[in-house]
Amino acid sequence: MTGRGSRSGFRVAVIGAGTAGVATARVLSEKGFDCVVFEKHSKAGGLWADNYYGASVQMPKSMYVFPDEPHSEEASEFMGMDEVCDYLERIIDKHEIRKCFRFNTQVTEMKQLDGGIWSLTVKDLKTDVSTDDTFDYLVMCNGTFSSKPHRPNFRGQEKFEGKIMHSSEWRSADEFAGKKVVIVGMGKSAVDACMVASEVGESAVQLVRSMHWFTTSHVGFIPTDVVVFTRFFQMMLPPFYSSSSVYKSLHKLTAPVRWLYFRTLEALMLTNYRLPRKLWPKSRLEVDLLHPALFDGPRQYLADVRSGRIDVKMTTIDEIKEATVVLSSGEEVEADLILLATGWDKTIGLFNDEILSRLEVEEDGIWMYKNILPPGIDRMAFIGSNAFTVINPMTHMVQAKWLVAMLTNQMPIPSRKEMEQDIWKMKQSRRAITPMNAMRASCIQFHMQSYHDDLFKDMNVSTRKRSGVMGWIEHYIYPITPAGENEVVKRCPPTVRSK
């Protein structure tokens, strides 16, 4: 892979201006790179610049934030779309990097020329004029959810007299007003739609294949962040793939303790849910914590389910008729509108066939070195778009720091063989502990801190804030927050680490 000691005249193209794109542009610019960010929307935000009605961040504002850039006191605790976009716009202006951004532009084609140089065809969405440009390096920051909506087909759907829409198309509560709404799915958008439908619609029926565990503000009477955002909690999870063999052996010896730990957490969480037994999750908590279906369950949603205002049915659609939905259970439900909160199909349509073959797309995603570098393609990195954690902005900043440390030769660059060996270990580990899903290669979730620590280790950055017994307690027991990790992030990139 290519490192770069001198940055003068080294042009880097960044695709996307969400949290990943802004973090990458900021770090590259600070280190003297000539950075150009292409964004199809008129402002920063990526996913948040154009999302479904009422979309908001699942995490409190103290967590969905860059380590050194706190939100304003006026920002909502769980920020909406405009607030996230305003936050990113403020960072762009504060760090004087607006000159790097080309809004209202869409990359329509990209190919790699001889010598590794990238050729991009870029369309100005205002003038409809396309131009070609070349870059020394390409960084994909176009997001985990930037692909096309997944729309399952159902028998008889062409007969339906109502409306079938994907959650990404939902733009107003009025679309649900007075209607019998059937919501398909169990993710964040499904839950948000259920709450709106139960409030303004005639009825709200939610169809799910199975219930997953979801986080709430507390685990029993303990604040959730105190429980899950610690390195001690990381030690309870299945070992991260890069853990040492000694650690993995010791981890096996503590299996009974960890089993009891998670069964206790499940019992405490069920006391928060207070749902009928038929709606209890069937999977184990430690598995769902590493699954992309994990989300934060609002209290109002749980209250609406308990009261019956949201009718959750654990079944699937067998057939759609003119005004009803026939379920696999045999029940028939009246419907005026069917909302498909069914996720996204990952597509990489910008690349030509030759690049796609080198990316080696598999059924469960694209496996990359450190979830950043595709070993078969030089001069290319993925920030954010191939790594999904519970605190994405912080992950994006750490990834950007890691990438720049590599580009400036401030850490060893592994060979392709070394990368492929590391990826093989990751595959074996993740496939053993995570059920099959299209995002398995990129889904890190609550392994987040182990992942961050792995990147810090590559950069020779110590994650300890102080020594001694209190330093040990702080490191393993204290809740991890972006602001609390700012001291560690500021140490990146360090001096060269010897091999």
N, C-alpha and C positions, 0 to 999 in steps of 0.2 A: 504494500500500500504506500501511497505517496505522502511524505511529510514535506514541510516547507519551512525552511529557516527564515528566508527573506520574504516579506509580505508585499513589498512594493510592486504594484502592477499585477498582483495575483487576484484575479476576479473570481468571486464566489456567487453563484446564483442560489437563492433561497426561494422555495416554492411554498407560499402560504404565509399569512400574517396573523395567525392565532398566537396563543401563548408560546408555542414552540418557535415560530418564526420570529417573534419579537425578541425572545431570549437569545436566539442564534445571531440575529442581526446586531444586537447590542454587544455581545461578547466578541464577535468578529470585528466589529468597528473599533472597539476599544483596543484591539490588538493590531490595528492598522491594515486590515484587509479591505479590499474594494468589494463591498457587499451590495448586491441588488436583490430586493425582495419583490416578488411578483404576487399580487393578490387580486382576485377577480371582483371582490366587493369594494365599495367606496371608502371603507374604513378598516382599521384593524379589528380582529375578533375571530376571524375564521368561522368556526361552527356557531359562535355566538352572534355573528353579524346577520345570520339568517337561520332562525330556528323555529320550532313549533310554538304555538301560543302559550305564553306563561312560563316558558322554559327558564329554569333557574339552576344555580350551582347546588349540588348536593351537600358540599362541605361548607362549614362556616367560613366567613371571610378571613379569619385568622389562619386558615389552612390553605385556601385556594388563593395563593399569593406567592410572589417571588420573595426569596428570603430577605432582601434588603429594601423592598418597596412595599410598605404596609398600605392598606386601603385607608381611605378617609373615614373619619368618624361617622360621617353622614351615610356611608354605604350600608345597604341592608345586610343583615346577618347572613342571609342566603341570597346572594346577589342575582339579579335578573340579567337578561341579555345586554341591555344598554349599559348597565353598570360595569360589566366585564369589558365591553368595548371601550368605554370611557377610561377605564383603568389603563388599558394597553395604550390608548392614544396619549394619555398623560405621560407614560413612561417613554414613549417615542420622542415627545417634545422635551422632556426633562433631560434626556441623554443626547439630544441634538442629533438624532439619526433619521429624521424624516426624509432627508435627501436620499436615503437608501431605498425608500419604498415607492413602488409603482403600483398605485391602486387602479382599479377598473381595467386591469390587464389580465389576460388569461393565457397560460402556456398551453398551446394546442399540440405541440409536437416536440420531442427531444430525441437526440441521437448522439452517440459518441463517435467522434472522428479519430483519425489516426493520431497517436500520441496521447490519447485520453481526453482531449479537449471536448467539451460539450457544446453542441449546437442546439439552440432553442428557437422555436418559432413562437412568437408572442403576438397576441391579438389585442389591440386597443378596443375595449368594449364600447367606448364612446364614439369613435370614428369608424369602427369596423375595419381598420387597416392592420394588416399583419406585417411584422418585420422579423428578421433573423438576427441573432446575436450569439456570440461565443463566450464561454467561460472556462476557467481552469478547473473549477470544482463545482459540484452540484450537491445541494442539501435539500432533501425532501422534508418539508414541515407541513404537509397538507392534511394532517390529522388522521386519527383512528376512524372517525366517523365521516370521512369526506367522500365515501364511495356512494354508489347508487343504492336507493332504498330496496330492501328485500321485500318482494311482494309475492307471497305464496298464492297459487291458483287453487280455487275450490270448485268442486263439481257444481254446476248450475249457476255460477255467479253472474253469467250474462243475463239471467232472468230477473235478477234483483231490481226492484223498482226504486229502491233508495240509493244511497251513495256509499261507495267503498273508497276509502282514502287511506294513504299512509300517514303516520303521525308527523312526518316531516312536512306534509302539506297543510296541516291544521294551523289556522291563523287567527281564529276568533272563537270565543265562547258562544257567540250567536249561532254557530254551526250546530251546536248541540241543543239549543233552546227548544224545549217541548218535544224532544225526540226520544225514541227508544234507541239507546246507543249500546252497541256491542263492541267491547274493546278486546282485541286479541294480543296477548303478551303480558310479561311480568316485569319489564324494566322500568326505568325512571319515567319515560314518556307515557307508558301505559298507566302508571299510578297517577301521574298528573292529570291525564285525561279522565280517569275514573272519578277523581274528586270533582272536576268541573261538571262532568255528566251527571253526577249525583246531586249537584246543586242546581243546575239549570235545565237538565233534561227530564223527560218523563220517567226514564229508568236507566240504570247503568248495570250492565252485565259484563263481567270480566272473565275471559276464557284463558286458562293457563294449563300447560302440560303438567307442570309440577310446581309446587311452592319451593322457593329458595329462601335461605336465611337472608335477612337484611338488617342493617344496623339501625339503631335508634339513638336518641340523645343519651340514653343511659343503658347500662347492662345491669339489670336489677336496680339498685340505688346508686351505682357507681357511674360517674361520667364516662362515656365510651372512650374518649381520647386518653383517659388515664389507663384504660385497660389495653387498648389495641395499638396505640401509637408509641410503643416502647420497644427497645431491643430485647427485653425479656420476652415480650410477646412473640417476637421473631423466632426466639429459641423454642417456642412451643409448636410452631408450624413445622411441616416437613422441611428438612434441610434444603437450603438454596443449593443449586446445582454445583456451585464453585466451592462449597464447604469442604474442609479437609476430611480425609478418611478417618482421622482420629475423632473429629467432631461428630461425624456420622455414626461412628461406633458408639460413642457416648450417648448420642441421641437415641439410639435403639434401646439402650439400657433403661432409659427414662420413659419408655412407652406407657407403662401403667399410670405413671404420674400425669403424663400428657393426656391420656384418655380420660382420666378423672377430671382434669382441668377443663377440657372442652365440654364434657357432659354437664359440668357445673355451669359453665357459661350458657349452654343451651337452655338449661332449666331457668336460669335468671332471665334470659331473653324472652322465653315463652311467657314469663310472668308479666313482661312489658307488653307483649303482643295481645295477650288475653283473647286469642282466637279459638274457634271451635277445633276440636282435635283433628277433624277431617282436613283442616287447612294447615296443620303442622308440617314443616318441611320434612321430607323423607331422607334427604342427603345429610351428611355430617357437616358440621360447621367448619371444620378445618379444611374441607374440600371446597365449600362455597366461598371461603375467604380468598381463594386463588382463582375464582371463576369470574368471567366478565359479566355474569348476571347479577353480581352483587350490587346493591344500591342502598340508599338511605331511605327508610320508611317513615314518612311523615305521620305524626300523631293523628292528624285529621283522617288520613286514609284508613288507619287501623280502627278509628272510631266509626267511620262510615261502614266498614266491613262488619264490625260487631253489631251495628244497628240494623244491618240489612239494606242500607241505602245503596251499597255496592254489593252486588250478588256475585261472589266469586265461585266459578265452577271449574273443577279440575277435569277438563275434557278438551276435545278438539272439535273442529267443524267437519262434519261428514258431507253436508250438502247445503247449498244456499238456494232458497226458493224466492218467489216474488216479494214476500214481506216477512219471511221468517228465516231463521238459521236452524238447521237440523244438526244436532250434536251427536258425537260418536256414542254418547250414553243413551241415545234414543230420544232425548228430550228435544222439544221444538220451542225456540225462543223468538218472540216478535222483535223485529228490528227495522228502524228507519235509516240508520247509519251504522256502518261497520268501520271501525278504526283499526288499522293494522299497525300495531306498535311492535313490529317484527324485526327491527334491526336493519342491518346494512349488508350488502354484498360487496366484499372488498374487490375493487377493480384497480388496475394499474394501466389504464388505457393510453397514457401519455407516451409509453415506451414502445419502440418497435419490437418486432418478433425476436430479433437478435438479443436485445437487452432483456426481454422477458425470459428467454431461455437461460440466461446467465443468472437471473435472480432466483431461479429454481423455486417457483411458487408451488407449495404443497397444499394438501387438503386442509391442513390446520394452520396455514399461514406461510410467511416467509421467515425462515430462520436465519438470523444475522448474528455476527460477532458482537457481543454486548448489546444486542438489540439496536445496533447503530450502523455497523459496517457490513455490507454484502460482500463476502470474500471473493466472489467471482467478478466483481466490477471495481476497478480502480477509480479514484477521484470522485467518490460518491458516498454520501452518508444519509441516514434517516434519523431525524430528531423528532421525537414525539409520535410520529406516524407509525412506528413499529414497536412502541412501548406504552402500555396502558397501566397506570398505577392509581393509587387512591388519592395522591396529591400531585396531579400532573404538572402544574407550573414549576414546582420545585424540581421535579424530575427533569423537565426540559432544560432548566438552568444548569443542572449538574451535567447533563449530557452535552450541552453546548460547551461547557468548560472542558470536558474530556476531549471533545473533538478539536478544540483549538490547541489544547496541549499536544495532541497528536500532530496537527498541522504545523506547529512551530517546533517540532522535534524535541519537546520537553518531556517525552516519555517514549520508551521503546515501542516500535511498531512491529507487531507480530507478523510472521510470514503467513501466506495463505494456508499452508498446512497446519500451522498452529491455530489459526482461526477455525478451521474446519474441525479440528480435534476438540476445541472448546465448544463449538456448536453441537457436536455429537453428544457431549456430556449433557448439555442443556436439553437437547431433545429427549434423551433417555430419562432424565429426571422429571421434566415437565409432563411428558406423556405418561409417566408412571403415577403421578399424583393428581393430574387434572383430567376430567372427562373430555372426550373429543368435542371440540368446537372450532369454528372457523378462525377464532382469534387466539388460539392456544399459544402460538409462537410469540405473540406480542403481549399476552396477558400476564402481567407481573403482580398486580394488585397488592396484597398485604405483604408480599416479599419485597416491597418497595425499599425498605431501609437496608436490607441485605444487598439489594441491587445497587443502591447509592454507595454503600460502603465498599462494594467491589470496584466501582468506578473511582472512588477516592483512593483506594489502595493502588490502583494503576498509576495514579498521579502522585503517589508518594505523599498523600495528605493524611495527617493524623486526624481521626475523628474524636479523639479524647479532648475535652476542654480543660481539664486539670487532672493532676495526679492524686494519688492517695486513695484512702477508703471512700471519701466523699466523691472523688472523681469517678470511682468505679460505680457507685450508686447512681450518680447523675447519668452516667453513660448508659447503664442498662435499665434503670427503673424509671427515670424521669420521662414524661411524655415528650415525644419528638414533635417539634413544630418548625415551620419554615424560618420564623424569626430566630428560634433557638439554635438552628443550624447555620445561621448566617456567618458566624465566626469560622466555621469549618469551610463553607463555600468560598469565603474571601481568601483562603489559603491557596486556591487553585488559580492558574496552574503553578506547580512548584518548580524547583530546580530539577535537572535531569536525574532520573533514577537509574542506577546501574543495573544491568541485567543479572 
